[in-house]
Amino acid sequence: MMRIRLPLAILAKKHAAGVPKGHFAVYVGESRRRFVIPTSYLKNPTFQALLRKTEEEFGFKHYNGLTIPCNEDVFQALTAQMACA
């Protein structure tokens, strides 16, 4: 049986569907609602604190995407605050 190999550029686009360049997806709360946020948030101390909380709760193994253990409304308020800064 012959296998077809897709070029890496096609695979990258397939896996990054819906995520523009300079952004990444996270999943928030128990319902795992998906948010696409700018990579610039990684420098923000508030977002770094969320990442530390995530590490404490889940460790480094995220098989289904990076899940932030935070209420959706709180996450939206924090990201809105980061967007204004």
C-alpha positions as YAML, in Angstrom:
chain: A
units: angstrom
residues:
- id: 1
  name: MET
  ca: [0.00, 0.00, 0.00]
- id: 2
  name: MET
  ca: [1.44, 3.37, -1.02]
- id: 3
  name: ARG
  ca: [1.31, 6.29, 1.43]
- id: 4
  name: ILE
  ca: [1.01, 9.87, 0.33]
- id: 5
  name: ARG
  ca: [3.15, 12.35, 2.25]
- id: 6
  name: LEU
  ca: [1.89, 15.92, 2.47]
- id: 7
  name: PRO
  ca: [4.42, 18.76, 2.33]
- id: 8
  name: LEU
  ca: [5.17, 20.32, 5.72]
- id: 9
  name: ALA
  ca: [3.66, 23.66, 4.66]
- id: 10
  name: ILE
  ca: [0.29, 21.98, 4.07]
- id: 11
  name: LEU
  ca: [0.49, 20.08, 7.36]
- id: 12
  name: ALA
  ca: [1.35, 23.27, 9.28]
- id: 13
  name: LYS
  ca: [-1.62, 25.10, 7.78]
- id: 14
  name: LYS
  ca: [-3.91, 22.16, 8.55]
- id: 15
  name: HIS
  ca: [-2.84, 22.06, 12.22]
- id: 16
  name: ALA
  ca: [-2.96, 25.83, 12.68]
- id: 17
  name: ALA
  ca: [-6.44, 26.24, 11.22]
- id: 18
  name: GLY
  ca: [-8.10, 29.30, 12.66]
- id: 19
  name: VAL
  ca: [-4.97, 30.60, 14.40]
- id: 20
  name: PRO
  ca: [-3.40, 33.63, 12.69]
- id: 21
  name: LYS
  ca: [0.32, 34.19, 12.70]
- id: 22
  name: GLY
  ca: [1.51, 35.69, 15.99]
- id: 23
  name: HIS
  ca: [-1.30, 34.07, 17.99]
- id: 24
  name: PHE
  ca: [-1.93, 30.78, 19.78]
- id: 25
  name: ALA
  ca: [-4.95, 28.89, 21.05]
- id: 26
  name: VAL
  ca: [-5.73, 28.08, 24.67]
- id: 27
  name: TYR
  ca: [-8.67, 26.32, 26.25]
- id: 28
  name: VAL
  ca: [-10.27, 27.85, 29.32]
- id: 29
  name: GLY
  ca: [-12.46, 26.51, 32.10]
- id: 30
  name: GLU
  ca: [-14.31, 23.26, 32.59]
- id: 31
  name: SER
  ca: [-16.06, 23.58, 29.23]
- id: 32
  name: ARG
  ca: [-12.65, 24.09, 27.54]
- id: 33
  name: ARG
  ca: [-13.78, 27.11, 25.53]
- id: 34
  name: ARG
  ca: [-11.18, 27.96, 22.89]
- id: 35
  name: PHE
  ca: [-9.58, 31.41, 22.80]
- id: 36
  name: VAL
  ca: [-7.03, 32.61, 20.25]
- id: 37
  name: ILE
  ca: [-4.73, 35.16, 21.84]
- id: 38
  name: PRO
  ca: [-1.63, 37.11, 20.75]
- id: 39
  name: THR
  ca: [1.78, 35.68, 21.62]
- id: 40
  name: SER
  ca: [2.65, 39.09, 23.12]
- id: 41
  name: TYR
  ca: [0.56, 38.06, 26.16]
- id: 42
  name: LEU
  ca: [3.34, 35.61, 27.06]
- id: 43
  name: LYS
  ca: [5.39, 38.61, 28.31]
- id: 44
  name: ASN
  ca: [2.59, 39.85, 30.57]
- id: 45
  name: PRO
  ca: [3.12, 39.06, 34.30]
- id: 46
  name: THR
  ca: [-0.60, 38.32, 34.77]
- id: 47
  name: PHE
  ca: [-0.61, 35.77, 31.96]
- id: 48
  name: GLN
  ca: [2.64, 34.28, 33.26]
- id: 49
  name: ALA
  ca: [0.92, 33.77, 36.63]
- id: 50
  name: LEU
  ca: [-1.89, 31.92, 34.83]
- id: 51
  name: LEU
  ca: [0.70, 29.72, 33.14]
- id: 52
  name: ARG
  ca: [2.33, 28.92, 36.50]
- id: 53
  name: LYS
  ca: [-1.10, 28.01, 37.90]
- id: 54
  name: THR
  ca: [-1.65, 25.78, 34.87]
- id: 55
  name: GLU
  ca: [1.70, 24.08, 35.43]
- id: 56
  name: GLU
  ca: [0.87, 23.45, 39.11]
- id: 57
  name: GLU
  ca: [-2.50, 21.94, 38.28]
- id: 58
  name: PHE
  ca: [-1.75, 19.99, 35.09]
- id: 59
  name: GLY
  ca: [2.03, 19.76, 34.78]
- id: 60
  name: PHE
  ca: [3.58, 20.00, 31.34]
- id: 61
  name: LYS
  ca: [1.49, 17.31, 29.64]
- id: 62
  name: HIS
  ca: [-1.24, 18.88, 27.53]
- id: 63
  name: TYR
  ca: [-2.48, 16.26, 25.11]
- id: 64
  name: ASN
  ca: [-5.51, 18.22, 23.96]
- id: 65
  name: GLY
  ca: [-4.11, 21.74, 23.91]
- id: 66
  name: LEU
  ca: [-3.07, 24.15, 26.63]
- id: 67
  name: THR
  ca: [-5.90, 24.33, 29.16]
- id: 68
  name: ILE
  ca: [-5.99, 27.30, 31.55]
- id: 69
  name: PRO
  ca: [-7.72, 26.46, 34.88]
- id: 70
  name: CYS
  ca: [-9.66, 29.70, 35.12]
- id: 71
  name: ASN
  ca: [-13.26, 30.83, 34.89]
- id: 72
  name: GLU
  ca: [-14.09, 32.00, 31.34]
- id: 73
  name: ASP
  ca: [-15.41, 35.37, 32.52]
- id: 74
  name: VAL
  ca: [-12.28, 36.00, 34.60]
- id: 75
  name: PHE
  ca: [-10.07, 35.02, 31.64]
- id: 76
  name: GLN
  ca: [-11.94, 37.39, 29.32]
- id: 77
  name: ALA
  ca: [-11.59, 40.22, 31.84]
- id: 78
  name: LEU
  ca: [-7.85, 39.56, 32.20]
- id: 79
  name: THR
  ca: [-7.24, 39.42, 28.47]
- id: 80
  name: ALA
  ca: [-9.28, 42.59, 27.95]
- id: 81
  name: GLN
  ca: [-7.10, 44.29, 30.55]
- id: 82
  name: MET
  ca: [-3.95, 43.02, 28.81]
- id: 83
  name: ALA
  ca: [-5.22, 44.29, 25.45]
- id: 84
  name: CYS
  ca: [-5.62, 47.80, 26.88]
- id: 85
  name: ALA
  ca: [-2.13, 47.85, 28.39]
...
